[in-house]
Amino acid sequence: MLKWIDIVKFASTGNPKPDHRVEKTEKEWKALLSDKEFSITRLKGTERAHSSEMCSLFEPGIYSCVCCGTLLFDGGEKFESGTGWPSFTQPIKENAVAYHKDVSYGMVRIEALCNTCDAHLGHVFQDGPPPSGLRYCMNAVALKKVTINDKKATFGGGCFWCTEAVFTLLKGVSKVESGYTDGKIDNPTYREVCSGLTGHAEVIEVTYNPDEISYEDLLRIHLSTHNPTTLNRQGADVGTQYRSIILYRNEQEKMAAQNVVEELQEAYAEPIVTELKPFSHFYKAEEYHQDYYKNNSQEGYCQAVIDPKLKKFRQLFKEKLRDEADTEVNK
């Protein structure tokens, strides 16, 4: 999660490297964009406050750069700032947006640009809601709403290396990230979480297409691939950071989780102790934790703990596996 100190650092010492670059001549941009889009994005204009209905739209979706199509903001990070411009708390990726110091109009501000094509988007301020405290004040003209059906789910069931390895094999799952949630401090480190003093749980955030796999099936897989009856431990991993937890995003997900827990309780001799809590924040773990099993499958922990878990998972949920994962079952 980016905070103001990160924005200042990027603006002062250099921006993160974009995934790719899109560069065009002024003539090419003029041919591609409307007059208003060109004025805002290429000439650093500002649209009139309250001039776009985008300010009052808060349904799920993704917002991309109107110039190059780079995905910039998730609708889940959008909030009502009362300023008259669409406002977001975070970019969709750390390297999606670039930051430049802007000293125009007799003030010092930080300009936000598309990191792919340098389109002017707006400015970033430090008066947004917690935990980031950021307000990305964007020109609606610079953004384009992209209809994407993906949803997110957040689960914890012990070491996130294990849970990540399981969910990456599923059909309908496009991304799995390891991280931390439900703790006392912002942006915790792995060492801090492992101390057990911050209150965070190791979790994964799953991005999935509900047309391909349901939230209920994700819950069943989650509760069937770890032991939800052991409090604050999974095997040799002991501590509150390893607790079994489901973070629901709305009342429908809460009800679904309660129903699936009740459904699966019959399969366990001991009571299921999985926590059900409303989702608040997801803090992505350090980069070396991402795709850990994929990058370290020959290490002892992976072979002793994760390999047997994956073997059992593939047998139980063969029909839910992606084609390439299904192929591995029959090798």
VOBA-755696 format. One record per residue (C-alpha): x, y, z; residue in one letter. Coordinates in steps of 0.5 Angstrom, whole numbers, padded with zeros to 4 digits, always signed. Layout:
XYZa
...
***
This chain:
+0000+0000+0000m
+0003+0007-0002l
+0003+0012+0003k
+0005+0020+0002w
+0012+0018+0004i
+0012+0014-0002d
+0009+0019-0007i
+0014+0024-0005v
+0020+0019-0005k
+0018+0018-0013f
+0017+0025-0014a
+0024+0027-0012s
+0028+0021-0013t
+0025+0017-0019g
+0019+0013-0021n
+0018+0006-0021p
+0019+0002-0028k
+0013+0001-0032p
+0011-0005-0035d
+0012-0002-0042h
+0012+0005-0045r
+0007+0008-0051v
+0010+0014-0054e
+0006+0018-0060k
+0007+0024-0063t
+0003+0030-0062e
+0000+0029-0068k
-0002+0022-0067e
-0005+0023-0060w
-0009+0029-0063k
-0012+0024-0068a
-0013+0019-0063l
-0017+0023-0058l
-0022+0028-0057s
-0021+0035-0057d
-0022+0035-0049k
-0019+0029-0048e
-0012+0032-0051f
-0013+0038-0048s
-0013+0035-0041i
-0008+0029-0042t
-0003+0032-0047r
-0003+0039-0045l
-0004+0038-0037k
-0011+0042-0037g
-0016+0041-0031t
-0024+0039-0032e
-0029+0043-0029r
-0031+0041-0022a
-0037+0036-0022h
-0037+0036-0029s
-0038+0029-0030s
-0042+0023-0027e
-0036+0019-0026m
-0036+0023-0019c
-0042+0019-0016s
-0041+0012-0020l
-0038+0007-0015f
-0040+0000-0018e
-0035-0005-0019p
-0030-0004-0025g
-0023-0002-0027i
-0021+0005-0030y
-0016+0005-0035s
-0012+0011-0038c
-0016+0014-0044v
-0010+0015-0048c
-0006+0008-0048c
-0011+0003-0044g
-0007+0002-0038t
-0011+0000-0032l
-0010+0005-0027l
-0015+0005-0021f
-0020-0001-0018d
-0027+0002-0017g
-0026-0001-0010g
-0021+0004-0008e
-0026+0010-0011k
-0029+0014-0005f
-0033+0021-0005e
-0028+0026-0003s
-0033+0032-0004g
-0029+0035-0009t
-0032+0035-0015g
-0027+0030-0018w
-0027+0022-0018p
-0022+0020-0012s
-0018+0014-0011f
-0014+0012-0005t
-0009+0007-0009q
-0007+0006-0016p
-0008-0001-0018i
-0001-0003-0018k
+0005+0001-0015e
+0008+0002-0022n
+0002+0004-0026a
+0002+0012-0024v
+0008+0016-0024a
+0009+0023-0020y
+0012+0029-0022h
+0013+0036-0017k
+0008+0041-0020d
+0010+0048-0018v
+0005+0052-0023s
+0000+0057-0020y
+0004+0059-0014g
+0004+0052-0010m
+0007+0046-0010v
+0003+0040-0011r
+0005+0033-0014i
+0002+0031-0021e
+0000+0024-0023a
+0001+0022-0030l
+0000+0015-0033c
+0007+0011-0032n
+0006+0008-0039t
+0004+0014-0044c
+0006+0020-0039d
-0002+0023-0040a
-0004+0028-0035h
-0009+0025-0030l
-0009+0030-0024g
-0006+0031-0017h
-0005+0027-0011v
-0006+0030-0004f
-0005+0027+0003q
-0012+0028+0005d
-0015+0022+0004g
-0018+0016+0008p
-0014+0012+0012p
-0010+0007+0012p
-0006+0010+0006s
-0009+0018+0007g
-0008+0019+0000l
-0013+0022-0005r
-0012+0021-0012y
-0016+0027-0015c
-0017+0025-0022m
-0020+0028-0028n
-0025+0024-0031a
-0024+0025-0038v
-0017+0022-0037a
-0020+0016-0035l
-0024+0010-0038k
-0029+0005-0035k
-0027-0002-0037v
-0032-0007-0035t
-0029-0013-0032i
-0033-0019-0028n
-0027-0020-0023d
-0028-0020-0016k
-0023-0021-0010k
-0024-0026-0004a
-0019-0026+0002t
-0017-0032+0006f
-0012-0034+0011g
-0011-0042+0013g
-0004-0042+0016g
+0003-0040+0012c
+0001-0036+0006f
+0006-0040+0001w
+0001-0046+0002c
-0005-0043+0001t
-0002-0039-0005e
+0000-0045-0008a
-0007-0048-0008v
-0011-0043-0011f
-0006-0041-0017t
-0008-0048-0020l
-0016-0046-0020l
-0020-0045-0026k
-0023-0038-0026g
-0017-0035-0022v
-0013-0030-0025s
-0009-0028-0019k
-0007-0030-0012v
-0002-0025-0008e
+0000-0026-0001s
+0000-0021+0004g
-0003-0019+0011y
-0009-0017+0014t
-0013-0015+0021d
-0008-0012+0025g
-0006-0006+0029k
-0001-0003+0024i
-0001-0001+0017d
+0004-0004+0012n
+0007-0009+0017p
+0014-0013+0015t
+0014-0020+0015y
+0019-0020+0021r
+0013-0016+0025e
+0008-0021+0023v
+0012-0027+0025c
+0013-0024+0032s
+0005-0025+0033g
+0005-0018+0036l
+0002-0014+0031t
-0005-0018+0030g
-0004-0019+0023h
-0006-0026+0020a
-0002-0029+0014e
-0007-0029+0008v
-0008-0029+0000i
-0012-0024-0004e
-0015-0028-0010v
-0018-0025-0016t
-0023-0029-0019y
-0028-0029-0025n
-0035-0031-0021p
-0038-0034-0028d
-0032-0039-0028e
-0032-0041-0021i
-0036-0039-0015s
-0035-0036-0008y
-0038-0042-0005e
-0033-0046-0009d
-0027-0042-0007l
-0030-0043+0001l
-0030-0050+0000r
-0023-0051-0003i
-0021-0046+0003h
-0024-0050+0008l
-0022-0057+0005s
-0015-0055+0004t
-0013-0053+0011h
-0015-0055+0018n
-0020-0050+0020p
-0021-0054+0027t
-0014-0052+0030t
-0014-0045+0033l
-0008-0041+0031n
-0004-0046+0028r
-0003-0051+0022q
+0001-0057+0023g
+0008-0054+0026a
+0006-0047+0024d
+0004-0044+0031v
+0002-0037+0032g
-0004-0032+0031t
-0001-0030+0024q
-0003-0037+0022y
-0010-0037+0024r
-0016-0039+0020s
-0020-0033+0017i
-0025-0031+0012i
-0025-0024+0010l
-0032-0022+0007y
-0034-0016+0003r
-0041-0016+0004n
-0047-0019+0007e
-0048-0024+0002q
-0041-0026+0002e
-0042-0027+0010k
-0048-0031+0009m
-0045-0035+0004a
-0039-0037+0009a
-0043-0038+0015q
-0047-0043+0010n
-0041-0047+0008v
-0038-0047+0015v
-0044-0050+0017e
-0044-0055+0011e
-0037-0057+0012l
-0038-0058+0019q
-0040-0065+0019e
-0034-0067+0015a
-0030-0065+0022y
-0030-0069+0029a
-0028-0062+0032e
-0031-0055+0031p
-0029-0051+0026i
-0026-0045+0029v
-0025-0040+0023t
-0026-0033+0024e
-0031-0029+0020l
-0029-0022+0020k
-0031-0016+0015p
-0025-0014+0010f
-0022-0008+0012s
-0015-0008+0008h
-0010-0012+0005f
-0003-0011+0005y
+0001-0014+0000k
+0007-0018+0003a
+0014-0017+0001e
+0016-0019-0007e
+0020-0025-0005y
+0014-0028-0002h
+0010-0028-0008q
+0009-0034-0012d
+0014-0037-0007y
+0012-0045-0009y
+0013-0044-0016k
+0020-0040-0015n
+0022-0045-0009n
+0019-0052-0011s
+0026-0055-0009q
+0027-0053-0002e
+0025-0057+0004g
+0019-0054+0006y
+0016-0054+0000c
+0017-0061-0001q
+0015-0063+0006a
+0009-0059+0007v
+0007-0056+0000i
+0008-0062-0004d
+0003-0067+0000p
-0002-0061+0001k
-0002-0060-0007l
-0003-0068-0008k
-0009-0068-0004k
-0012-0062-0007f
-0011-0064-0014r
-0015-0071-0012q
-0020-0068-0009l
-0022-0062-0014f
-0019-0065-0020k
-0025-0062-0024e
-0024-0055-0021k
-0016-0055-0024l
-0014-0051-0030r
-0012-0055-0036d
-0005-0054-0035e
-0006-0056-0027a
-0010-0062-0029d
-0005-0064-0034t
+0000-0065-0028e
-0005-0070-0025v
-0004-0075-0030n
+0004-0074-0031k
***
